[in-house]
C-alpha cells in the first residue's frame, strides 16, 4: 500500500524508445489536463510498453476521477488520440488505456478507468433507390434549384427530402390536402446511406425524383386489425402488433 493515489497512462504494443521525446511530453501534458493539474505530481515515465505515471493525495482521488470523466470529451483527449493515431500507422497493435488506484503499489493491481478509443470510426456510404411515405410537416424553399421538405414517417422519425424546383411546383397544389386532410405523400428517389461501426445504418440524404399523394383513409389501427386476423400467424397474441411490425421492418 502507498500513501499516494496513482494514475497511469499506458500504451501497449509500442515501447517507450519508439516514441519521440516531444510526443512523450505532449502525452503527459494532456494526461494531466484530463485529470486537472491541481494537486497532481509527476511520478515517473518508464518502459514496459510505455507508461506515464502521476500521483495525488488520497483525499483528491475521487475528485480526479470525476474530473477525468467530465473531460473525456475535451480537446486534451483529442490531442492524445492524434499522437497515438500517428504511431498506430507503424505500430498497428498499439493500444492505450488509463488506470488508477487510490492505494495500490503495483501497476497490475490498478483499476482500468478508461480504454482510449483513438481509431476513427470506419464508415461506408452507398446509394440506392428508395421510397418514403409520410406526413408532410414543413416545406422550406431553397435559394438554389432545390426545395427541402420534412416528412414524418410511421416510426415517428423525421427525414429531410430534397425536391427539385420543378417537382416542388407540381407538389404545391397538393399542400392544402396534405395539411387539412392529413393525406400522406409518397416520395420516390435516391437515398444515400452510411454504414458506421457496429453496422449502424444512417440516412445521409434523400433526393426525390417523383411523388404520389395518398389519401389517408385508413388508420394504422384499423389496418393492423385486419392484418392480424388472417390465419394462425400468432399476431393475435401480440399486445402491441404495430410496434412489433415496425421493429421487424427496422423502421
C-alpha positions as CSV (number, residue, x, y, z in Angstrom):
1,X,0.0,0.0,0.0
2,X,1.2,3.5,-0.8
3,X,0.3,6.8,0.8
4,X,-0.4,8.4,-2.6
5,X,-3.1,7.7,-5.2
6,X,-1.8,6.9,-8.6
7,X,-2.9,7.5,-12.2
8,X,-1.3,5.8,-15.2
9,X,-1.5,6.3,-18.9
10,X,-0.3,3.1,-20.5
11,X,0.5,2.5,-24.2
12,X,0.9,-1.2,-25.1
13,X,2.1,-2.5,-28.4
14,X,4.9,0.0,-28.5
15,X,8.0,0.6,-26.5
16,X,9.0,3.9,-24.8
17,X,12.1,4.1,-27.1
18,X,9.8,4.2,-30.1
19,X,8.1,7.4,-29.0
20,X,9.7,10.8,-29.6
21,X,10.6,12.8,-26.5
22,X,8.4,15.7,-27.6
23,X,5.4,13.3,-28.0
24,X,6.0,11.9,-24.5
25,X,5.8,15.4,-23.2
26,X,2.6,16.1,-25.1
27,X,1.0,12.9,-23.8
28,X,2.0,13.7,-20.2
29,X,0.7,17.3,-20.6
30,X,-2.6,16.2,-22.0
31,X,-2.9,13.4,-19.5
32,X,-2.5,15.9,-16.6
33,X,-5.2,18.2,-18.3
34,X,-7.6,15.3,-18.3
35,X,-7.1,14.8,-14.5
36,X,-6.7,18.5,-13.6
37,X,-3.3,19.9,-12.8
38,X,-4.1,20.9,-9.2
39,X,-2.7,18.7,-6.5
40,X,-1.1,16.4,-9.2
41,X,2.6,15.4,-9.1
42,X,4.8,13.7,-11.6
43,X,5.9,10.2,-10.6
44,X,7.7,8.5,-13.5
45,X,7.9,7.5,-17.2
46,X,9.2,4.0,-17.9
47,X,9.2,1.2,-20.4
48,X,7.1,-1.9,-20.0
49,X,5.2,-0.8,-23.1
50,X,5.2,2.9,-22.4
51,X,3.9,4.0,-19.0
52,X,3.3,7.6,-17.8
53,X,2.6,7.8,-14.1
54,X,1.4,10.7,-11.9
55,X,0.2,10.8,-8.3
56,X,-2.0,12.8,-5.9
57,X,-3.0,12.8,-2.3
58,X,-5.7,10.2,-1.5
59,X,-8.2,12.8,-0.5
60,X,-8.2,14.2,-4.1
61,X,-8.6,10.7,-5.7
62,X,-12.4,10.9,-6.1
63,X,-12.2,14.5,-7.4
64,X,-9.6,13.4,-10.0
65,X,-11.8,10.6,-11.2
66,X,-14.8,12.9,-11.6
67,X,-12.6,15.5,-13.4
68,X,-11.3,12.7,-15.7
69,X,-14.8,11.6,-16.6
70,X,-16.0,15.1,-17.3
71,X,-13.0,15.8,-19.6
72,X,-13.3,12.7,-21.7
73,X,-14.9,14.8,-24.5
74,X,-12.3,17.5,-24.2
75,X,-9.6,18.7,-26.6
76,X,-6.9,17.1,-24.3
77,X,-8.2,13.6,-25.2
78,X,-8.5,14.6,-28.8
79,X,-4.8,15.5,-28.8
80,X,-3.9,12.2,-27.2
81,X,-5.9,10.5,-29.9
82,X,-3.9,12.4,-32.6
83,X,-0.5,11.3,-31.1
84,X,-1.4,7.7,-30.7
85,X,-3.1,7.6,-34.1
86,X,0.1,8.8,-35.8
87,X,2.1,6.0,-34.2
88,X,-0.6,3.4,-35.0
89,X,0.3,3.7,-38.7
90,X,3.6,1.9,-37.9
91,X,2.8,0.1,-34.7
92,X,-0.6,-1.5,-35.7
93,X,-1.1,-3.3,-32.4
94,X,-0.8,-0.2,-30.3
95,X,-3.4,0.2,-27.6
96,X,-4.0,2.8,-24.8
97,X,-5.8,2.9,-21.5
98,X,-5.9,4.9,-18.3
99,X,-5.6,3.1,-15.0
100,X,-6.0,4.4,-11.4
101,X,-5.9,3.3,-7.8
102,X,-6.3,5.0,-4.5
103,X,-3.7,2.9,-2.8
104,X,-2.2,0.1,-5.0
105,X,1.6,0.0,-5.4
106,X,1.9,-2.3,-8.4
107,X,0.5,-1.4,-11.8
108,X,-1.2,-4.8,-12.3
109,X,-3.3,-4.0,-9.2
110,X,-4.7,-0.8,-10.6
111,X,-8.2,-0.5,-12.0
112,X,-9.0,0.2,-15.6
113,X,-10.9,3.5,-15.7
114,X,-10.9,4.3,-19.4
115,X,-9.9,2.5,-22.5
116,X,-8.9,5.1,-25.1
117,X,-10.6,4.5,-28.5
118,X,-8.3,6.5,-30.7
119,X,-9.1,5.0,-34.0
120,X,-11.6,6.9,-36.2
121,X,-14.8,5.0,-36.8
122,X,-14.9,3.3,-40.2
123,X,-17.8,4.2,-42.4
124,X,-19.0,3.3,-45.8
125,X,-21.6,5.2,-47.9
126,X,-23.8,3.8,-50.7
127,X,-26.8,5.0,-52.7
128,X,-29.9,3.1,-53.7
129,X,-33.4,3.7,-55.0
130,X,-35.8,4.3,-52.1
131,X,-39.4,5.1,-51.3
132,X,-40.6,7.0,-48.2
133,X,-44.2,7.6,-47.2
134,X,-45.0,10.1,-44.5
135,X,-46.9,13.1,-43.3
136,X,-45.7,16.5,-44.6
137,X,-44.5,18.6,-41.7
138,X,-43.0,21.7,-43.3
139,X,-41.6,22.8,-46.7
140,X,-38.6,25.1,-46.9
141,X,-37.8,27.0,-50.1
142,X,-34.2,26.7,-51.1
143,X,-32.2,29.6,-52.6
144,X,-30.8,27.2,-55.3
145,X,-32.7,24.9,-57.6
146,X,-33.8,22.6,-54.7
147,X,-36.5,22.9,-52.0
148,X,-36.5,20.8,-48.9
149,X,-39.5,19.1,-47.3
150,X,-39.6,17.4,-43.9
151,X,-41.9,14.4,-43.5
152,X,-42.9,12.3,-40.5
153,X,-42.6,8.5,-41.1
154,X,-44.6,5.8,-39.5
155,X,-41.9,5.2,-36.9
156,X,-42.1,8.8,-35.7
157,X,-38.7,9.7,-37.3
158,X,-38.4,12.8,-39.4
159,X,-36.4,12.9,-42.6
160,X,-35.5,15.7,-45.0
161,X,-36.4,15.3,-48.6
162,X,-34.6,17.4,-51.3
163,X,-37.0,18.2,-54.1
164,X,-36.1,19.8,-57.4
165,X,-37.9,23.1,-58.1
166,X,-39.9,21.6,-61.0
167,X,-41.2,18.8,-58.8
168,X,-41.8,21.2,-56.0
169,X,-44.1,23.3,-58.2
170,X,-46.0,20.1,-59.1
171,X,-46.4,19.3,-55.4
172,X,-47.5,22.9,-54.4
173,X,-51.2,22.4,-55.4
174,X,-51.5,19.4,-53.1
175,X,-50.2,21.2,-49.9
176,X,-53.7,22.1,-48.7
177,X,-54.8,18.4,-48.9
178,X,-51.7,17.3,-47.1
179,X,-52.3,19.7,-44.2
180,X,-56.1,19.9,-43.9
181,X,-57.0,16.3,-44.6
182,X,-53.8,14.7,-43.3
183,X,-53.2,12.9,-46.6
184,X,-49.8,11.3,-47.0
185,X,-47.1,11.9,-49.5
186,X,-45.1,9.1,-51.1
187,X,-41.7,10.2,-52.3
188,X,-39.5,8.1,-54.6
189,X,-35.9,8.9,-55.3
190,X,-32.3,8.2,-54.4
191,X,-31.2,7.7,-50.8
192,X,-27.6,7.9,-49.6
193,X,-26.8,5.7,-46.5
194,X,-23.7,5.5,-44.4
195,X,-22.8,2.3,-42.6
196,X,-20.9,3.1,-39.4
197,X,-19.1,0.9,-36.9
198,X,-21.4,-1.6,-35.3
199,X,-23.3,-1.8,-38.6
200,X,-25.4,1.2,-37.7
201,X,-27.2,2.5,-40.8
202,X,-27.6,6.3,-41.1
203,X,-29.6,8.1,-43.8
204,X,-27.4,10.9,-45.0
205,X,-29.6,12.4,-47.7
206,X,-32.7,11.6,-49.9
207,X,-33.2,13.3,-53.3
208,X,-36.7,12.9,-54.6
209,X,-37.5,12.3,-58.3
210,X,-41.2,11.8,-58.0
211,X,-44.2,11.8,-55.6
212,X,-47.7,10.5,-55.2
213,X,-50.4,11.8,-52.9
214,X,-52.0,9.0,-50.8
215,X,-55.4,9.8,-49.2
216,X,-55.3,9.0,-45.6
217,X,-58.4,6.9,-45.4
218,X,-57.2,4.1,-43.2
219,X,-55.7,4.4,-39.8
220,X,-52.9,2.2,-38.6
221,X,-55.2,0.7,-36.0
222,X,-57.8,-0.5,-38.5
223,X,-55.1,-1.8,-40.9
224,X,-53.4,-3.8,-38.3
225,X,-56.7,-5.2,-37.0
226,X,-57.3,-6.7,-40.5
227,X,-53.8,-7.8,-40.8
228,X,-53.6,-9.8,-37.6
229,X,-56.9,-11.5,-38.3
230,X,-55.6,-13.5,-41.2
231,X,-54.7,-17.1,-40.4
232,X,-52.8,-18.5,-37.5
233,X,-50.0,-16.1,-37.7
234,X,-49.5,-15.5,-33.9
235,X,-50.1,-11.8,-34.3
236,X,-53.3,-12.2,-32.3
237,X,-51.2,-12.9,-29.2
238,X,-49.1,-9.7,-29.5
239,X,-50.1,-6.9,-27.1
240,X,-48.7,-4.2,-29.4
241,X,-48.6,-5.6,-33.0
242,X,-47.9,-2.2,-34.6
243,X,-44.7,-1.7,-32.6
244,X,-43.6,-5.2,-33.3
245,X,-44.2,-4.9,-37.0
246,X,-42.3,-1.6,-37.2
247,X,-39.3,-3.1,-35.3
248,X,-39.2,-6.1,-37.6
249,X,-39.2,-3.7,-40.6
250,X,-36.4,-1.7,-38.9
251,X,-38.5,1.4,-39.2
